[in-house]
Amino acid sequence: MRIKNGFVLREVCGEQVIMGEGIGALDFGKLLCLNETAAVLWSAAVK
């Protein structure tokens, strides 16, 4: 699995969300809320 550049995992109000940074935020414009397992998998894929 490869993570597209410009997307980051952040904690917002106690929830793990993926959001765009920079140009990615302009094109994407959404937040994806992840459960605990998905957040762990995302973090592992980024490393």
DASUL-V145043 format. One record per residue. RES is the residue in one letter. NEAR is the number of other ideal C-beta (glycine too) atoms within 12 Angstrom. Layout:
BEGIN
RES_NEAR / RES_NEAR
END
This chain:
BEGIN
M_11 / R_8 / I_18 / K_17 / N_13 / G_16 / F_26 / V_26 / L_28 / R_22 / E_17 / V_15 / C_9 / G_9 / E_18 / Q_24 / V_23 / I_30 / M_25 / G_23 / E_17 / G_13 / I_13 / G_18 / A_17 / L_12 / D_14 / F_19 / G_11 / K_14 / L_20 / L_21 / C_20 / L_24 / N_13 / E_15 / T_11 / A_19 / A_22 / V_15 / L_18 / W_27 / S_20 / A_13 / A_17 / V_17 / K_10
END
